[in-house]
């Protein structure tokens, strides 16, 4: 149980850490993505507004435009320059100087789709012919903005009213920056997660130490109390035998014997549960599971006949499993005893044992009153009963299903309770 508790602690802690790391990395990468995209959008806005002005002002910047390229008429500076810097969401100033460091090209086309001006001075990887082809492809799409082969583009009416201006801003470099940040942050996140796993693992034993000590004390108390109670119970039974020998059996002696037997059975189950939760005694010999299950079920035929209950068995032959014989007998006995006690008269109980590959399925189902999903989850708790009908008058102790679960978990199996259409099924998977 201590190892199970430690695993749950590590799982819970690492789940919280994983969520935290994912959230942090997600926020960092989303903000980086938004920052770059917003910066590109603002820079593209500036270039479009100025019609690529940093490259148009050839006299001031000493740039030469080929003679065979038609240039637009000169315009007043106030018409083509945006004096006011643009500020994006992150407070970055998008100025003309920063625009001049960008990689872009500009193409002006007439309304007849004739090229009237091409500027590729701000990008070395695109020739004039390639720029013209890009411009024609963009115009043919009919879109005003978008992405074309790694370029962000924008199509606007020329300020001279003679055609359209296409500005294409190189975007692949920014995409690489986004990917680089994603990879670096992901690597840091994975490394941090592994370091936290080591730290949590090292601290887990210290964290659960108080709980482990309480569990050990509880187990010690149950074991010691069980052994101590055995002696007075044996004395009480011996005195009852002597009293009945002299005075005969009466209702008082009978009640004392019944309650003493009941207390003895309760202590026996508590001791068995305590041993199972401590790890029990695992078997290393393979037994014939089919034979043991069938023999154990047959022991309940008489009890079932008293309530006119029919036992329907569907047991595969020669199913073998490595498990202690007394453990599988105890498991089947608990489930059968529970089924007979709480099944109405003149019904049937289905017992199924199937093997599929390495997996073994054992299920016992019986009719019963309606049980909610919330109650189903509590059936394996100690001393839990779903309703007033599940009282001590039925002869149970309320810990049988806890013992069954401890046995199954001791062999790394799983046990579940399902309710459907008036039928409750306890299913064991080994």
C-alpha positions in Angstrom: 0.0 0.0 0.0 2.9 2.4 0.8 4.3 1.9 -2.8 0.8 2.5 -4.2 0.5 5.7 -2.1 3.9 6.8 -3.3 3.0 6.2 -6.9 -0.2 8.2 -6.5 1.7 11.1 -4.9 4.3 11.2 -7.7 1.5 10.9 -10.4 -0.5 13.8 -8.8 2.6 16.0 -8.4 3.9 15.4 -11.9 0.4 16.0 -13.4 0.3 19.4 -11.7 3.9 20.2 -12.8 3.1 19.0 -16.4 0.1 21.2 -16.6 2.1 24.2 -15.3 5.0 23.7 -17.7 2.6 23.3 -20.7 0.7 26.5 -19.7 4.0 28.5 -19.3 5.5 27.2 -22.6 2.2 27.8 -24.3 1.9 31.4 -23.1 5.6 32.1 -24.0 5.2 30.7 -27.6 1.8 32.2 -28.2 3.1 35.7 -27.1 6.2 35.2 -29.3 4.0 34.2 -32.2 1.7 37.2 -31.7 4.6 39.6 -31.3 6.3 38.5 -34.5 3.0 38.4 -36.5 1.9 41.8 -35.2 5.4 43.3 -35.9 5.2 42.0 -39.5 1.7 43.3 -39.9 2.7 46.8 -38.7 5.8 46.8 -40.9 3.7 45.7 -43.9 1.2 48.5 -43.1 4.1 51.1 -43.1 5.5 49.8 -46.4 2.1 49.8 -48.0 1.2 53.3 -46.8 4.5 54.6 -48.2 4.4 52.4 -51.3 7.9 51.1 -50.4 9.2 54.6 -49.7 12.6 53.7 -48.3 13.5 52.4 -51.8 11.7 55.1 -53.8 13.7 58.0 -52.4 16.6 57.2 -54.6 18.3 60.6 -54.5 18.6 60.6 -50.7 19.6 57.0 -50.4 22.0 56.8 -53.4 20.1 54.0 -55.0 20.0 53.5 -58.8 16.9 52.3 -60.6 17.4 50.6 -63.9 16.7 52.8 -66.9 14.2 50.4 -68.5 12.0 50.5 -65.4 9.3 53.2 -65.4 9.2 55.1 -62.2 6.1 56.8 -60.8 5.9 60.6 -60.7 7.5 62.3 -57.8 5.2 63.1 -54.9 5.5 65.5 -52.0 7.4 64.0 -49.0 4.3 64.4 -46.7 2.3 62.2 -49.1 4.7 59.2 -49.1 6.3 59.2 -45.7 4.7 58.3 -42.5 6.3 60.6 -39.9 4.6 59.0 -36.9 6.1 55.7 -35.7 3.7 52.8 -35.3 3.5 51.1 -31.9 2.4 47.5 -31.7 0.8 45.6 -28.8 4.2 45.0 -27.2 5.3 48.6 -27.4 7.8 48.2 -30.2 8.3 51.2 -32.5 7.9 50.4 -36.2 9.7 53.3 -37.9 11.0 53.9 -41.4 14.5 52.9 -40.2 13.3 49.5 -39.1 11.3 49.2 -42.3 14.5 49.7 -44.3 16.1 46.8 -42.6 13.3 44.5 -43.7 13.5 42.2 -46.7 10.8 43.1 -49.2 10.1 44.0 -52.8 7.5 46.3 -54.4 5.7 46.0 -57.7 3.4 48.5 -59.3 0.9 47.4 -61.9 -1.5 49.3 -64.1 -5.2 48.3 -64.1 -4.4 46.5 -67.3 -2.0 44.3 -65.3 1.1 45.8 -67.0 4.2 46.1 -64.8 5.1 49.8 -64.5 7.6 49.6 -61.6 9.7 47.0 -59.8 11.9 47.5 -56.7 14.0 44.5 -55.5 16.7 46.6 -53.9 15.7 45.4 -50.4 16.0 41.7 -51.1 18.8 39.8 -52.8 17.0 36.4 -53.2 14.4 37.7 -55.7 15.1 39.0 -59.2 12.9 41.5 -61.0 11.5 38.7 -63.2 10.6 36.7 -60.1 9.1 39.7 -58.5 6.9 40.3 -61.6 5.8 36.7 -61.5 4.9 36.9 -57.9 2.9 40.0 -58.5 1.0 38.5 -61.4 0.2 35.3 -59.3 -1.0 37.4 -56.5 -3.2 39.6 -58.7 -4.7 36.4 -60.3 -5.8 35.2 -56.8 -8.0 38.2 -56.4 -7.0 38.5 -52.8 -6.0 41.8 -51.1 -3.6 40.1 -48.6 -2.2 36.7 -47.7 0.9 34.6 -47.9 2.6 33.6 -51.1 5.6 31.3 -51.0 6.9 32.6 -47.7 6.0 36.3 -48.4 3.4 38.3 -46.7 1.7 40.4 -49.3 -0.7 43.3 -49.5 -2.4 44.8 -52.6 -3.5 48.4 -52.4 -4.6 51.1 -54.9 -1.7 53.3 -55.9 -1.8 56.8 -54.5 -1.5 58.3 -58.0 -4.7 56.4 -58.9 -3.0 54.8 -62.0 -3.0 51.2 -60.8 -2.2 48.9 -57.9 0.8 48.5 -55.6 1.9 45.0 -54.4 4.2 44.9 -51.4 5.7 41.5 -50.4 7.5 41.2 -47.1 9.8 38.2 -46.5 8.3 36.1 -43.7 10.3 32.8 -43.6 12.9 34.2 -41.3 10.3 35.1 -38.7 8.7 31.7 -39.1 12.1 30.1 -38.3 12.4 32.4 -35.3 9.0 31.1 -34.1 10.1 27.5 -34.6 13.5 28.1 -32.9 11.8 29.6 -29.8 9.4 26.6 -29.8 12.2 24.1 -30.0 14.3 25.8 -27.3 11.4 26.3 -24.9 10.3 22.7 -25.5 13.8 21.4 -24.7 13.9 23.5 -21.6 10.4 22.3 -20.6 11.3 18.6 -21.1 14.6 19.0 -19.2 12.7 20.8 -16.4 10.1 18.1 -16.3 12.7 15.4 -15.9 14.5 17.3 -13.2 11.2 17.8 -11.3 10.4 14.1 -11.7 13.8 13.2 -10.0 13.1 15.8 -7.2 9.6 14.6 -6.6 10.7 11.0 -6.6 13.4 11.7 -4.0 11.0 13.8 -1.9 8.0 11.5 -2.2 9.0 9.1 0.6 9.5 12.0 3.0 6.2 13.5 1.9 4.1 10.4 2.6 6.1 9.4 5.7 3.5 10.6 8.2 0.7 8.8 6.3 2.8 5.7 6.0 3.5 5.7 9.7 -0.2 6.1 10.5 -1.0 3.2 8.2 1.6 1.0 9.8 0.3 1.8 13.2 -3.2 1.0 12.1 -2.1 -2.4 10.7 -0.2 -3.1 13.9 -3.2 -2.3 16.0 -5.5 -4.5 14.0 -3.1 -7.4 14.0 -2.3 -7.1 17.7 -6.0 -6.5 18.7 -7.0 -9.5 16.6 -4.6 -11.8 18.3 -5.5 -10.4 21.7 -9.2 -10.8 21.2 -8.9 -14.5 20.1 -8.2 -15.6 23.7 -11.2 -14.0 25.4 -13.4 -15.2 22.6 -12.2 -18.8 23.0 -12.9 -18.5 26.7 -16.4 -17.2 26.2 -17.2 -20.0 23.8 -15.8 -22.6 26.3 -17.9 -21.1 29.1 -21.0 -21.2 26.9 -20.4 -24.8 26.1 -20.1 -25.6 29.8 -23.2 -23.6 30.7 -25.2 -25.4 28.0 -23.9 -28.7 29.2 -25.3 -28.1 32.7 -28.4 -26.0 31.9 -29.2 -26.8 28.4 -29.3 -24.4 25.4 -31.6 -21.3 25.7 -32.1 -18.1 23.8 -29.6 -16.2 25.8 -26.8 -18.8 25.4 -27.7 -19.0 21.7 -27.4 -15.3 21.2 -24.1 -15.1 23.0 -22.7 -17.9 20.8 -24.0 -16.3 17.6 -22.5 -12.9 18.4 -19.2 -14.5 19.6 -19.0 -16.4 16.3 -19.7 -13.2 14.5 -17.0 -11.4 16.3 -14.5 -14.2 15.6 -15.4 -14.1 11.9 -15.0 -10.3 11.8 -11.5 -10.5 13.4 -10.6 -13.2 11.0 -11.6 -11.0 8.0 -9.8 -7.9 9.4 -6.6 -9.9 9.9 -6.9 -11.3 6.4 -7.5 -7.8 5.0 -4.5 -6.5 6.9 -2.2 -9.2 5.5 -3.4 -8.6 2.0 -2.9 -4.8 2.2 0.7 -5.5 3.4 1.3 -7.5 0.2 0.1 -10.9 1.3 1.8 -14.1 0.2 2.2 -14.3 -3.5 2.2 -17.8 -5.1 4.8 -19.0 -7.6 3.0 -22.1 -8.6 0.4 -22.3 -11.4 -2.9 -23.8 -10.4 -6.0 -24.9 -12.3 -8.2 -21.9 -11.8 -11.2 -23.5 -13.5 -11.3 -26.4 -11.0 -10.9 -24.2 -7.9 -13.6 -21.8 -9.0 -16.1 -24.6 -9.8 -15.4 -26.4 -6.5 -15.8 -23.1 -4.5 -19.1 -22.3 -6.3 -20.4 -25.7 -5.6 -20.0 -25.1 -1.9 -22.8 -22.5 -2.2 -25.4 -24.7 -3.9 -27.1 -25.5 -0.7 -27.3 -21.8 0.4 -28.7 -20.9 -3.1 -31.3 -23.7 -3.0 -32.7 -22.3 0.3 -33.6 -19.1 -1.6 -34.5 -21.1 -4.8 -31.7 -19.3 -6.6 -30.3 -21.0 -9.7 -26.5 -21.0 -10.2 -25.7 -20.6 -13.9 -22.0 -21.5 -14.6 -20.0 -20.6 -17.7 -16.5 -21.7 -16.9 -13.8 -22.4 -19.5 -11.9 -25.6 -18.8 -8.2 -25.7 -17.9 -7.8 -22.0 -17.2 -4.5 -21.7 -15.3 -3.0 -18.8 -13.3 -0.3 -18.3 -10.8 -2.2 -17.5 -7.6 -2.5 -19.0 -4.1 -5.3 -21.5 -3.9 -6.7 -20.1 -0.6 -6.7 -16.6 -2.2 -8.8 -17.6 -5.1 -11.1 -19.5 -2.8 -11.5 -16.5 -0.6 -12.2 -14.2 -3.5 -14.9 -16.5 -5.1 -16.4 -17.1 -1.6 -16.7 -13.4 -0.9 -18.4 -12.7 -4.2 -20.7 -15.7 -4.1 -21.7 -15.0 -0.5 -22.4 -11.4 -1.4 -24.5 -12.4 -4.4 -26.6 -14.9 -2.5 -27.2 -12.6 0.5 -28.5 -9.7 -1.6 -30.2 -11.5 -4.4 -34.0 -11.8 -4.3 -35.6 -15.3 -4.0 -36.2 -17.4 -7.2 -33.6 -15.5 -9.3 -30.4 -16.7 -10.8 -26.7 -16.0 -10.3 -24.4 -16.0 -13.3 -20.8 -17.2 -12.8 -18.4 -16.7 -15.7 -14.7 -17.6 -16.1 -13.1 -16.8 -19.4 -9.5 -16.6 -20.7 -8.5 -14.5 -23.7 -4.8 -14.6 -24.4 -3.0 -13.8 -21.2 -6.0 -12.1 -19.6 -8.5 -13.9 -17.4 -11.9 -12.6 -16.6 -14.0 -13.7 -13.7 -17.5 -12.2 -13.1 -20.4 -13.0 -10.8 -23.7 -11.2 -11.3 -27.0 -11.2 -9.5 -30.3 -9.3 -9.3 -30.6 -6.6 -6.7 -32.2 -3.3 -6.0 -31.1 -0.2 -8.0 -27.7 1.1 -7.0 -26.5 4.5 -8.0 -23.1 5.1 -9.6 -21.9 6.9 -6.5 -22.8 3.9 -4.3 -21.1 1.5 -6.7 -17.8 3.3 -6.1 -18.2 2.9 -2.3 -19.0 -0.9 -2.3 -15.4 -1.8 -1.8 -15.0 0.5 1.3 -14.9 -1.1 4.7 -18.2 -1.5 6.5 -20.1 0.2 3.7 -23.7 -0.8 3.0 -25.8 0.8 0.3 -29.2 0.7 2.0 -31.1 -0.4 5.1 -31.5 -3.9 3.6 -27.7 -4.4 3.8 -27.6 -4.7 7.6 -25.9 -7.0 10.0 -29.0 -9.2 10.0 -27.8 -10.6 6.7 -24.8 -12.0 8.5 -22.2 -10.0 6.7 -19.4 -7.9 8.2 -19.2 -5.1 5.5 -15.6 -5.8 4.7 -15.9 -8.9 2.4 -15.6 -6.8 -0.8 -12.6 -4.9 0.7 -10.9 -8.3 1.2 -11.8 -9.2 -2.4 -10.3 -6.0 -3.8 -7.1 -6.5 -1.7 -6.7 -10.0 -3.1 -7.1 -8.9 -6.7 -4.8 -5.9 -6.3 -2.2 -8.1 -4.6 -1.9 -9.9 -7.9 -1.9 -6.7 -10.0 -5.4 -7.3 -11.2 -8.6 -5.1 -11.3 -12.0 -5.5 -9.8 -15.1 -3.4 -10.7 -18.8 -3.3 -9.9 -21.3 -2.5 -12.7 -25.1 -2.1 -12.4 -27.4 -2.4 -15.4 -31.1 -3.2 -15.7 -31.5 -4.6 -12.2 -28.3 -6.7 -12.4 -25.1 -6.0 -10.5 -21.9 -7.6 -11.8 -18.6 -7.9 -10.0 -15.9 -8.4 -12.6 -12.3 -9.4 -11.9 -9.6 -9.1 -14.4 -6.3 -10.9 -13.9 
